[in-house]
Amino acid sequence: MRLNELRLSPDERTALRAVEPARVAAVTQEALDREDTSRLTPLARLRDAGRYVAGRLANLEDHLRKATTGRTGSLRDRAREEALSARQELLQAVERTRERADEEEREEQIFRVEQSPGMQEPDFPVRVRLSFMWKDSASSAWRSGRIAYIYSPSHAPAAGGRRGAGGLTRRGVEAAKAERFVTLSAIRSVEDYLREKGTGEGIPEQVRIRDETLDNFSTALLPRRGTRQVEEE
């Protein structure tokens, strides 16, 4: 996992801003009025604007298509109502994601967090290394630091065994899941610290996760606080 799974990439931000919200509203309304998915073509750039926006656009297309191909009037009416709801979800997604993009760009002017290369094959103990940079003020020079998270649960599967379709043993699969969770949670934890403290001086060089079961408090650097919710796919 890389940081671009947590933040919009520059290309995604560019795609998002290629279509103004007013244009999105007008195009989607016309598509609904004419019950024609081809009318959504001007919004094609939004397919590259991140999974959230792209997913809402695909959802609208799906419901609009059902509204035009339903076998009965009741099915078409229900699909049209769902398409109206899907349109509103798309408009909200565009608005929220544009706000997110603006916030991320402001934050990147004062702090940044990056993941260092991990192990070639996942294994326990899981080791997640991050590097980070921050500025004490907008005009000051960048300062930097590093932190390593180590997670070694006692219940980890034994080494060896048959490799599955993905080329990993059961231990490797579990380690990969844990590494993904720790990475995502750790990046957010460091970001939360830099966001609140405005400095990385208090971030330790190493954190050993004592929890047997990972949760959103496992990587927290701020006292009595978890990271923003980690969502697994």
Secondary structure as UniProt FT lines:
FT   HELIX           3..5
FT   HELIX           10..17
FT   HELIX           21..34
FT   HELIX           37..48
FT   HELIX           51..69
FT   HELIX           73..107
FT   TURN            108..110
FT   STRAND          111..115
FT   STRAND          126..134
FT   TURN            138..139
FT   STRAND          143..151
FT   TURN            154..155
FT   TURN            165..166
FT   HELIX           170..197
FT   TURN            201..202
FT   STRAND          206..209
FT   TURN            216..219
FT   TURN            223..224
//
